[in-house]
């Protein structure tokens, strides 16, 4: 136990200090390798797992010297051995492989044939669910309280083995990590991974599984597109990217319709935004319209939640604790609106003026964001959306100036610094707009109004 705690502490120090850990590398790494190689018996399984974790975190903090191949060979040997299903080495190994991938980059590709099969197996694990009657005398086996979670739904009691779900979530996160790190090098695995992860966008047993699946969607598209562009797509062409986007984007939109968690809704909008940026003109009109229709639903649902929170504040039993919960919910709602704005910005940048008829359908949902009862963050997002229209739609955007320009000018005197000084976090085409003054100047340049009016 003392050794395990020491390894955990050492891993934390390496992770926190990063390159400053370099001077300790030559002292620490030989001991870590010795533990990894020699901790073979059953009583030392956790010690071996912790040493693997520590080595991978040290490797991420500082550049591996000549130890990378030796470590990889040992881990590959463990991967090929018959580990017991409850061996903690399995889950630690999944995470260690991903960290080693980040350390080695493209040099990790030769190991993928060893890494992927067990990873795909873990990602396909089915939830271990037991269902009994809520008033039944037959108890769900909870001999291991940490691995069985029970919930009661109506007249049913459901027991879920959480350890299985945690392994599944870890595997899905690792798949996303590999796609992100290896880019076009991940292409050979897309046909196996996409059909596995896309259905998990609606895996309601575990939030982390859904989050990982959502994050992986744009990475799979990016990998496919880069492989085609660089001639590493095994004979596939742009039609393959189109086929993949036709599978992924509608699935994301459909999952967004049913997603119960506001935070994951934000993640899904962010993924849709990235998919739009990656695929661009490959999206057809029906896909674009489906995205717009879902943005309407997102904003409608958000307004309903806003009204519900306003009613909760009026309740007699409303207290400070619930006030903190409402504050957190409001922050999540603002993040959701931020993602709506970013998604719209990507659509405007990609399709420009031809997108405006669909943008017109969104105006009734966007205009309330300018209201005095709205938060500074929502007003900031509204201004950013208008700036995207002005920047990307040229002369076709002039018709909106009569509506939006007075609101932008009024915002110059807003009590909030966030509204007065809008910082555009997203940079399009290398330009970053930091001040409302820049936005207004952009408008004058586009419509060629005399500067004396400013």
Secondary structure, 3 states (H helix, E strand, C coil): CHHHHHHHHHHHHHHHHHHHHHHHHHHHHHHHHHHHHHCCCHHHHHHHHHHHHHHHHHHHHCCCCCCHHHHHHHHHHHHHCCCCCCCCHHHHHHHHHHHHHHHHHHHHHHHHHHHHHHHHHHHCCCCCEEEEECCCCCCCCCCCCCCEEEEEECCEEEEEEHHHHHHHHHHHHHHHHHHHHHHHHHHHHHHHHHHHHHHHHHCCCCHHHHHHHHHHHHHHHHHHHHHHHCCCCCCCCHHHHHHHHHHHHHHHHHHHHHCCCHHHHHHHHHHHHHHHHHHHHHCCHHHHHHHHHHHHHHHHHHHHHHHHHHHHHHCCCCCHHHHHHHHHHHHHHHHHHHHHHHHHHHHHHHHHHHHHHHHHHHHHHHHHHHCCCCCHHHHHHHHHHHHHHHHHHHHHHHHHHHHHHHHHHHHCCCCCHHHHCCCCCCCECCECCCCHHHHHHHHHHHHCCCHHHC
